[in-house]
């Protein structure tokens, strides 16, 4: 079935929040999705704490290890009704009580209204994407991401549309979602180690970089859709190997194991068939076939 996620923007000081039911992570982590446009729109208005919260956290192992900051984010979309009726007997009952107590205090923005405003703001009907200009800044950690640079490095192709996995969804998720989004592999320059590291932090999207903020490199690019993009835009070299830019650089990808560790990097050889194009990882026994 897969883990269900909620994209949450919240302000503890005035107890305002907005929660978008984001379904499965790999379905709604992209630049065209409603969850992404809603969160981007809010962050271009003012700072919010952000959590892409997954329901896999609702178990004894995870709950017992969570901080109050994590529990506060969960309280925007959870209460005690989500837990077993015998929770008062559990060692982590105080954590569940913290979630439940705070869940009653939030003033929820009308998410449908915010979503519809975001569609107009970004002209999603025509652009098919949120705007990746300016900087995504992390007030909590004093870090920043150049969104234009992120987009240029992460841009991919799906169903004929330029897309990218959104940085906010990956940076703020609670665990497990990114692994599914990267199930088929990633590009060699993807910074998958950043996943989940900004969960619950105070974020904002602004046009100019403030003083004392460090810009970090951030790239999230899934294997298959990036291969499609590179083949369409850059083609192959004289040996039929896929290129990743106009300078003749070979595309390099890598598969992650179940623990998120990288395998052996590979280049992609292109073979044209009568009905298919075969994208063949070099020095691999596998073949990735696209109709």
KAHUGI-V402861 format. One record per residue. N is the residue number from 0. RES is the residue in one letter. SS is DSSP state (H for helix, E for strand, C for the rest). BURIAL is + if it has 9 or more other ideal C-beta (glycine too) atoms within 8 Angstrom, else -. D_LAST is the distance of its C-alpha to the last C-alpha in whole Angstrom. Layout:
# KAHUGI-V402861
n: <N:N>
res: <RES:RES>
ss: <SS:SS>
burial: <BURIAL:BURIAL>
d_last: <D_LAST:D_LAST>
This chain:
# KAHUGI-V402861
n: <0:1:2:3:4:5:6:7:8:9:10:11:12:13:14:15:16:17:18:19:20:21:22:23:24:25:26:27:28:29:30:31:32:33:34:35:36:37:38:39:40:41:42:43:44:45:46:47:48:49:50:51:52:53:54:55:56:57:58:59:60:61:62:63:64:65:66:67:68:69:70:71:72:73:74:75:76:77:78:79:80:81:82:83:84:85:86:87:88:89:90:91:92:93:94:95:96:97:98:99:100:101:102:103:104:105:106:107:108:109:110:111:112:113:114:115:116:117:118:119:120:121:122:123:124:125:126:127:128:129:130:131:132:133:134:135:136:137:138:139:140:141:142:143:144:145:146:147:148:149:150:151:152:153:154:155:156:157:158:159:160:161:162:163:164:165:166:167:168:169:170:171:172:173:174:175:176:177:178:179:180:181:182:183:184:185:186:187:188:189:190:191:192:193:194:195:196:197:198:199:200:201:202:203:204:205:206:207:208:209:210:211:212:213:214:215:216:217:218:219:220:221:222:223:224:225:226:227:228:229:230:231:232:233:234:235:236:237:238:239:240:241:242:243:244:245:246:247:248:249:250:251:252:253:254:255:256:257:258:259:260:261:262:263:264:265:266:267:268:269:270:271:272:273:274:275:276:277:278:279:280:281:282:283:284:285:286:287:288:289:290>
res: <X:X:X:X:X:X:X:X:X:X:X:X:X:X:X:X:X:X:X:X:X:X:X:X:X:X:X:X:X:X:X:X:X:X:X:X:X:X:X:X:X:X:X:X:X:X:X:X:X:X:X:X:X:X:X:X:X:X:X:X:X:X:X:X:X:X:X:X:X:X:X:X:X:X:X:X:X:X:X:X:X:X:X:X:X:X:X:X:X:X:X:X:X:X:X:X:X:X:X:X:X:X:X:X:X:X:X:X:X:X:X:X:X:X:X:X:X:X:X:X:X:X:X:X:X:X:X:X:X:X:X:X:X:X:X:X:X:X:X:X:X:X:X:X:X:X:X:X:X:X:X:X:X:X:X:X:X:X:X:X:X:X:X:X:X:X:X:X:X:X:X:X:X:X:X:X:X:X:X:X:X:X:X:X:X:X:X:X:X:X:X:X:X:X:X:X:X:X:X:X:X:X:X:X:X:X:X:X:X:X:X:X:X:X:X:X:X:X:X:X:X:X:X:X:X:X:X:X:X:X:X:X:X:X:X:X:X:X:X:X:X:X:X:X:X:X:X:X:X:X:X:X:X:X:X:X:X:X:X:X:X:X:X:X:X:X:X:X:X:X:X:X:X:X:X:X:X:X:X:X:X:X:X:X:X:X:X:X:X:X:X>
ss: <C:C:C:E:E:E:E:E:E:E:E:C:C:C:C:E:E:E:E:E:E:E:E:E:H:H:H:C:C:E:C:C:C:H:H:H:H:H:H:H:H:H:H:C:C:C:C:E:E:E:E:E:E:E:H:H:H:C:C:H:H:H:H:C:C:C:C:H:H:H:H:H:H:H:C:C:C:C:C:H:H:H:C:C:C:C:H:H:H:C:C:C:H:H:H:H:H:H:H:H:H:H:H:C:C:C:E:E:C:C:H:H:H:H:H:H:H:H:H:H:H:H:C:H:H:H:H:C:C:C:C:C:C:C:E:E:E:E:C:C:C:C:E:E:E:E:H:H:H:H:H:H:H:H:C:E:E:E:C:C:E:E:E:C:E:C:H:H:H:H:H:H:E:C:C:C:H:H:H:H:H:C:C:C:C:E:E:C:C:C:C:H:H:H:C:C:C:C:C:C:C:E:E:E:E:E:C:C:C:C:C:C:C:E:E:C:C:C:C:C:C:E:H:H:H:H:H:H:H:H:H:H:H:C:C:E:C:C:C:C:E:E:E:C:C:C:C:C:C:E:C:C:E:E:C:E:C:C:C:C:C:E:C:C:C:E:C:E:E:E:E:E:C:C:C:C:E:E:E:E:E:C:C:C:C:C:C:E:E:E:C>
burial: <-:-:+:+:+:+:+:+:+:+:+:-:-:-:+:+:+:+:+:+:-:+:-:+:+:+:-:+:+:+:+:+:+:+:+:+:+:+:+:+:+:+:+:-:-:-:-:+:+:+:+:+:+:+:+:+:+:+:-:-:-:+:+:+:-:+:-:-:-:+:+:+:+:+:+:+:-:+:+:+:-:-:-:-:-:-:+:-:-:+:-:+:+:-:+:+:+:+:+:+:+:+:+:-:-:+:-:-:+:-:+:-:-:+:+:-:+:+:+:-:-:+:-:+:-:-:-:+:+:+:-:+:-:+:+:+:+:+:+:-:-:-:+:+:+:-:+:+:-:+:+:-:+:+:+:+:+:+:-:-:-:+:+:+:+:+:+:+:+:+:+:+:+:+:+:+:+:+:+:+:+:+:-:-:+:+:+:-:-:+:+:+:-:+:+:+:-:+:+:+:+:+:+:+:+:+:-:-:-:-:-:-:+:-:+:-:-:+:+:+:+:+:+:+:+:+:+:+:+:+:+:-:-:+:-:+:-:-:-:-:+:+:+:+:-:-:-:-:-:+:+:+:+:+:+:+:-:-:-:-:-:-:-:-:+:+:+:+:+:+:-:-:-:-:-:-:+:+:+:+:+:+:-:-:-:-:-:+:-:+:->
d_last: <27:27:29:30:31:34:34:38:40:43:47:49:52:52:50:47:44:41:38:35:33:30:28:26:26:22:22:24:25:23:25:24:25:29:30:29:31:34:35:34:36:39:39:40:43:44:44:43:42:39:37:34:35:34:35:35:38:40:41:44:43:42:44:47:46:45:47:49:47:43:45:46:43:42:45:43:41:43:46:48:46:43:45:47:50:52:51:55:55:53:53:51:52:54:50:49:52:51:48:50:53:51:48:51:52:49:49:45:44:42:39:37:40:39:35:36:38:35:32:35:36:33:32:28:28:27:27:24:26:29:31:31:34:37:38:37:40:42:45:46:45:45:42:39:36:35:33:32:31:29:27:26:26:23:21:18:15:13:12:14:17:19:20:22:23:27:29:32:30:29:33:35:33:35:33:29:27:26:25:23:21:21:20:17:19:21:21:25:27:26:29:29:32:33:32:34:37:38:38:41:42:43:41:41:39:41:41:44:44:47:49:49:45:43:40:37:34:31:27:25:21:19:16:13:14:16:14:12:15:16:14:14:18:19:17:18:22:23:22:18:18:17:20:21:23:25:28:25:25:23:20:22:20:22:21:24:26:27:30:29:29:27:26:26:24:21:20:16:16:13:12:11:10:10:7:5:6:8:11:14:17:20:22:20:19:16:13:10:7:4:0>
